[in-house]
Amino acid sequence: MKVTVVLNKRSEVLNLDEDATIESLLGKLDLYPDAHIVLRGKTPVPLSDRPNDGDELRIIKVASGG
């Protein structure tokens, strides 16, 4: 399956296995799941969800601290 990922204002098309999850997608990009949020449109996608073929997913880095 192919998905488009938008990260840091750059767009990239990735080929993923049919059983890929959002968490494995982040792993493929060497991104930590606890430091990023994946959005489909304006809706956050849980790490356990599977992307759909043709999805455009936006990845946002989360900043936290005190």
N, C-alpha and C positions, 0 to 999 in steps of 0.2 A: 504494500500500500504506500501511497505517496501523500505526504503532508507538507504544508508550507509552514515554516517556523519564522517568526519575526522576533529578533533579539537585537537590542541596541540599534534600532532603526535599520537593521539589515535583514533581508529576507533570504531564506535558503529552503530549497526543496529537499526533503529527506525521504529515503526509502526505508520503510520499517517492516518488520515481520508482522504477520496477521495477528499474532498474540501479544504484540507490544502494548505496554501501558504508558501512561503519562510519566510514571516514575522511570521506566526504562528509556523513554525518550530523553529525559533530563540526563540520565547516565550516559547515553550515547553522545551527548553534547558536553560531557564532563562538568555538569552543573549539579550543585547540591540541592536536593529536594526541599530541605528546610530553609533554604535561602532564596527560593524562587516561587513565583505563582504563575501558573499557566492559565491563560484565558482563551475561551472560545467565544468570539464576539466580546461581550462585556461580562460574561459569566465565568467565574473560576471553575476549573475542572479538577476534581479529586485525583490524587495520585494513582488510585487503583482503576480509574476509568481507562477505557481504550480509545485512542483517537480513531476517527472515521476517515476512510479514504477520501482525499480531497480537502480535508480540514485545513483551515488557516488558524494557527495557534500563536498567540502572542505570549512571550515569556518576559516577566518583570522581576527584576531583582528586588528583594525585600530588605530594607534597611531597618535595623532595630538596635536598641541599646539605650544607654542612659546618659 
